[in-house]
Every structure is written in C-alpha cells, then in structure tokens.
C-alpha cells in the first residue's frame, strides 16, 4: 500500500449476504480494511487476512483496531449507542426495527460526541434520483407542488417481506421523497394491497400532504404484470422533471424539455465519500443518509401505518 494512503479499520457486524458483499467491496480498496468481524452463528467462509473474528458484536465495537463499525444487518439501539460512546464512526445498512424516537435519541448522542453516523443506502446513487435532485437543488422547479412515484413490478419467486412492503421497500423511496420536502407532513393516508391469500401485503399506496401546499403520492406494487417504473415526477411553479429531462415553459407558452446531465459516479460512491468524511472532507456528505434524516423517514412510516384502516 502506498505510504500516502491512510487506511481505516472497519469492524463488520452481521451475518448473511450484506456482510460478505461488504468484504468483497473492501478487497478492491486500500483505504479501508476489515479488521474485526462478528458473523453470528453463520459460517463466515474465507475471512480477509488480518481480520479477527469475534464471538460477540461488542468485541468488534470495542476492538482498538476498529475505527468504523459497519452494521451489516438491523442493529439494536444499545449496540449503536455503544459504538458512539466508544468514539467509532457508525454505518447502518438498515434502520428497520428502530423507531423514530430511538433514531432521534441517537442523533442527540452523535451530536454531543461529534461522531459520524450514516446509512449505506445504495438507492441514493440511482441515476434518476440524482438527476431529479440536481434539478431540484438548482432551483429550476420553483416552488415544488406535486411529487409522484409509481413502481409496478413482480417480486422474485420466494421473495418475502416479513416487515411489510411499506417498511422493507417503501422506506427506500420515502427516504428519497423527504429529500425534496423540507416541511413536515400535515395529512397522510395509506392503503395496503393484499395477495390472493389476504394475509401478506403485496403493495401500498401512500398519499401525503405537506405543509406549504406540496403533495406526494408513492405507490409500490410487487404482484403486478405491468413492469413499470415511472421514476420521480416533480412539478413546480417554474418547471418539472421526468425521466432524466427537465421541462419548462417559455414566455410564449411553449413547453421545452432538455436532458439533465449527472456527473459520472465512481465504482463505490458511498465508501469513497465515507473515506473523505473520515479524513475531514465534507464535500460528499450531502449524499449521505444521516440519522436525523432516517428519523424523519421512520416518523413518516409510523404516521402512514397509524393512518391505515385495521384489517
């Protein structure tokens, strides 16, 4: 490894494909290295050289070699709090199982300690979202009025969602939705759709009105034959966005559209920006899902769940 490359030690906590996928990602890097791991009761396979496998997740967090704790499965608030108290940077792959209140409490702890704590959300790097966000951030839409997203697809054979479609899939899109919405929801409505058995939900339709007059509709279906993804549809007072194109109206009422250019991404943008942040460079931090943003998303999910009629 070149002498000018600073290397950070990662402690990996979690069994299953997420942890193994992370280890594969780390093999391609010189600035991050797995130094400690807990794989639960699952066989870990070939462990990276120099990575100590522990019998308890606490040992991974407390290891002096660990600078970043990467939770490759849903984590308990106690373990996350321990990592923060130990002064370790924290990366979550999921906030499922954490309430908005628990996340808000963790936000307060990280604020006091100055600890970096973010979510590794791969869908934040989707080209459509990045294009929509670029138009939104540039102020080319004017005051945002309506946001829409629809996904009609068929889930893979044997694929199950034990926590429900809203939490396991919808959370990814509600996370993105709240990037466009700085205000709080005023009214929400959730409708769940069920399969032929009537027990497990196969989709949902969420309608959300935000203070300031903005409205959003997000629909996700996992038992549809349509194979359709609309991508983000944004409409504002001065312009609109759809499918990688920006729409605007000329003074003589002609509607014109032009492509949105999104800078090329690196092979692993999350880890690249994580290393920058660890080194004190915050230029890529705006793409991170912070715990405060995750708390907003969790709170919105809770509002939607409470609005749904009982079955």
C-alpha positions in Angstrom: 0.0 0.0 0.0 1.4 3.4 -0.9 2.6 5.4 2.2 0.4 8.4 1.4 -2.9 6.3 1.6 -4.4 6.4 5.1 -6.1 3.2 5.9 -9.2 3.0 8.2 -10.1 -0.2 10.1 -13.7 -1.5 9.7 -15.5 -3.7 12.2 -18.2 -5.7 10.5 -21.2 -6.9 12.4 -23.8 -9.2 10.8 -24.4 -12.5 9.1 -25.5 -13.2 5.6 -25.1 -11.6 2.2 -24.7 -8.0 3.2 -21.5 -8.6 5.3 -20.0 -10.8 2.6 -20.8 -8.2 -0.1 -19.1 -5.6 2.0 -16.0 -7.8 2.4 -15.9 -8.1 -1.4 -16.1 -4.3 -1.8 -13.2 -3.9 0.7 -11.0 -6.2 -1.3 -10.9 -3.6 -4.0 -9.8 -0.8 -1.7 -6.6 0.3 0.0 -8.1 2.9 2.3 -10.5 0.7 4.1 -9.8 -2.7 5.7 -11.9 -5.2 7.6 -10.0 -5.7 10.9 -12.7 -7.2 13.1 -15.9 -9.1 12.5 -18.9 -10.9 14.1 -20.8 -13.2 11.7 -23.3 -14.6 14.2 -23.8 -18.3 14.0 -23.5 -18.3 10.2 -20.3 -19.7 8.6 -18.2 -16.9 7.5 -16.3 -18.6 4.7 -12.9 -17.2 3.8 -12.1 -14.3 6.1 -9.9 -11.4 4.9 -6.3 -11.6 6.0 -5.8 -9.7 9.3 -9.5 -9.7 10.2 -10.2 -11.0 13.7 -13.4 -12.9 14.0 -15.1 -12.4 17.4 -17.8 -14.3 19.2 -19.7 -11.2 20.3 -20.5 -8.0 18.5 -19.4 -5.9 21.5 -15.9 -7.2 21.0 -15.9 -5.8 17.4 -17.0 -2.4 18.6 -14.5 -2.3 21.5 -11.6 -3.5 19.5 -8.9 -0.8 19.4 -8.3 -1.7 15.7 -11.9 -0.7 14.8 -12.4 2.9 13.7 -15.7 2.4 11.8 -18.4 0.0 12.9 -20.4 -1.3 9.9 -23.7 -2.9 10.9 -24.5 -5.3 8.0 -27.8 -6.2 9.5 -30.5 -4.4 11.5 -28.9 -3.2 14.7 -30.2 -2.7 18.2 -30.1 0.8 19.7 -27.8 -0.4 22.5 -25.1 -1.6 20.1 -25.3 1.6 18.1 -25.1 3.7 21.3 -22.1 1.6 22.4 -20.3 2.3 19.2 -21.0 6.1 19.5 -19.8 6.0 23.1 -16.6 4.3 22.0 -16.0 7.1 19.5 -16.4 4.9 16.5 -17.9 6.1 13.2 -21.1 4.2 12.6 -22.6 2.9 9.3 -26.0 1.2 9.2 -27.4 -0.8 6.3 -30.9 -0.6 7.6 -33.0 1.3 10.2 -35.8 -1.3 10.2 -36.6 -2.1 13.8 -35.6 1.4 15.0 -38.3 3.8 15.9 -38.2 7.5 15.1 -37.7 8.2 18.8 -34.8 5.8 19.1 -33.2 7.3 16.0 -33.7 10.9 17.3 -32.1 9.9 20.6 -29.1 8.5 18.7 -28.9 11.8 16.7 -28.5 13.6 20.0 -25.8 11.3 21.2 -23.8 11.7 17.9 -24.2 15.5 18.1 -22.7 15.6 21.5 -19.8 13.3 20.6 -19.3 14.6 17.1 -19.4 11.0 15.8 -20.2 10.3 12.1 -23.3 8.1 11.8 -24.9 7.4 8.4 -26.9 4.8 6.5 -25.4 3.0 3.5 -28.4 3.4 1.2 -27.4 2.2 -2.3 -30.6 3.7 -4.0 -29.3 7.2 -3.2 -27.0 6.7 -6.1 -29.7 5.8 -8.7 -29.3 8.0 -11.8 -33.0 9.0 -11.9 -32.9 10.3 -8.3 -29.6 12.1 -8.8 -31.0 13.8 -11.9 -34.2 14.8 -10.1 -32.2 16.1 -7.2 -29.9 18.1 -9.4 -32.8 19.9 -11.0 -34.4 20.4 -7.6 -31.2 21.7 -5.9 -30.6 24.1 -8.8 -34.0 25.8 -8.0 -35.2 25.2 -11.6 -38.6 23.9 -10.5 -39.6 26.9 -8.5 -41.9 26.2 -5.6 -42.5 22.4 -5.5 -46.1 21.5 -5.8 -46.5 17.8 -6.7 -44.3 14.7 -6.4 -45.3 11.3 -7.8 -43.6 7.9 -8.0 -45.1 4.5 -9.1 -43.5 1.1 -9.2 -45.5 -1.8 -10.6 -43.4 -5.0 -10.7 -43.4 -8.6 -9.7 -41.3 -9.8 -6.8 -38.8 -12.6 -7.3 -40.0 -16.2 -6.6 -39.7 -16.9 -2.9 -39.1 -13.3 -2.0 -40.8 -12.3 1.2 -41.2 -9.1 3.1 -41.9 -10.1 6.7 -41.9 -6.4 7.9 -44.3 -5.4 5.2 -43.8 -3.7 1.8 -44.0 -0.2 3.3 -41.1 -0.7 5.7 -38.9 -3.0 3.6 -39.3 -1.4 0.2 -41.3 1.8 0.7 -38.7 3.2 3.1 -36.2 3.5 0.3 -38.4 5.7 -1.7 -39.8 7.7 1.2 -36.2 8.4 2.1 -35.7 10.0 -1.3 -39.1 11.8 -1.2 -38.1 13.6 2.0 -35.0 15.0 0.3 -37.4 17.1 -1.8 -39.6 18.0 1.2 -38.2 20.3 3.9 -41.6 20.7 5.7 -43.5 18.2 7.8 -46.5 16.1 6.6 -49.9 17.5 7.6 -52.1 14.7 6.4 -51.3 11.1 5.3 -53.3 8.2 4.1 -52.2 4.6 3.5 -53.9 1.9 1.6 -52.3 -1.6 1.6 -52.9 -4.2 -1.1 -53.1 -7.9 -0.4 -52.5 -11.1 -2.5 -54.9 -13.9 -3.0 -54.3 -15.3 0.5 -55.2 -12.0 2.0 -52.6 -12.3 4.7 -49.3 -10.8 3.4 -49.5 -7.4 1.7 -48.1 -7.1 -1.8 -48.1 -3.3 -2.2 -49.2 0.0 -0.9 -50.4 3.5 -2.0 -49.4 6.4 0.2 -50.8 9.9 -0.2 -49.1 12.7 1.8 -49.9 16.4 2.1 -47.0 18.5 3.4 -47.3 21.9 5.0 -46.8 24.6 2.4 -49.2 23.0 -0.1 -47.0 20.2 -1.5 -48.5 16.8 -2.1 -46.9 13.4 -2.8 -48.2 10.1 -4.0 -46.0 7.0 -3.8 -47.2 3.6 -5.0 -45.3 0.3 -4.9 -46.8 -3.0 -6.2 -44.9 -6.3 -6.1 -47.5 -8.5 -7.8 -48.1 -6.5 -11.0 -47.7 -7.6 -14.6 -47.0 -4.1 -15.8 -43.3 -4.0 -15.3 -43.4 -0.2 -14.9 -41.3 2.3 -13.0 -42.2 5.9 -13.6 -39.2 7.3 -11.8 -39.6 10.6 -9.9 -42.2 13.0 -11.3 -41.7 16.5 -9.9 -43.8 19.5 -10.7 -43.1 23.0 -9.5 -44.3 26.5 -10.2 -41.5 27.1 -12.7 -40.7 23.7 -14.1 -40.9 19.9 -14.0 -38.8 16.8 -14.1 -39.4 13.4 -15.6 -37.2 10.5 -16.7 -33.9 12.4 -16.8 -35.4 15.5 -18.5 -36.2 19.0 -17.3 -39.4 20.7 -18.5 -40.0 24.4 -18.6 -42.4 26.9 -20.3 -41.2 29.8 -22.4 -42.9 33.3 -22.2 -45.0 32.4 -25.3 -46.2 29.2 -23.5 -44.1 26.8 -25.5 -43.1 23.7 -23.4 -39.5 22.8 -23.9 -37.5 19.9 -22.4 -33.8 19.2 -22.2 -31.7 16.4 -20.8 -30.3 16.6 -17.3 -26.6 15.8 -17.0 -25.5 13.8 -14.0 -21.7 13.5 -13.3 -20.3 10.0 -13.6 -20.1 8.1 -10.3 -17.2 6.1 -9.0 -17.4 2.4 -8.6 -18.4 2.6 -4.9 -19.5 6.2 -4.2 -20.7 5.5 -0.7 -17.3 4.2 0.5 -15.5 6.9 -1.4 -17.5 9.6 0.4 -17.2 7.8 3.7 -13.4 7.9 3.5 -13.5 11.6 2.6 -15.6 12.3 5.6 -13.4 10.3 7.9 -10.5 12.5 6.6 -12.4 15.7 7.3 -13.5 16.4 3.7 -17.3 17.1 3.8 -17.8 17.7 0.0 -19.7 14.4 -0.5 -21.6 14.4 2.8 -24.8 15.9 1.2 -25.4 12.5 -0.4 -25.4 10.6 2.9 -28.5 9.5 4.7 -27.9 10.9 8.1 -29.6 9.5 11.2 -31.7 12.7 11.5 -33.0 12.2 8.0 -33.6 8.5 8.8 -35.6 9.6 11.8 -37.8 11.7 9.6 -38.4 8.8 7.3 -39.2 6.5 10.2 -41.6 9.1 11.6 -43.4 9.3 8.2 -43.7 5.5 8.0 -45.2 5.4 11.5 -47.7 8.1 10.6 -48.7 6.2 7.5 -49.1 2.9 9.5 -51.2 4.7 12.0 -53.4 6.1 9.3 -54.1 2.7 7.7 -57.5 1.1 8.4 -57.2 -2.0 10.6 -57.8 -5.3 8.8 
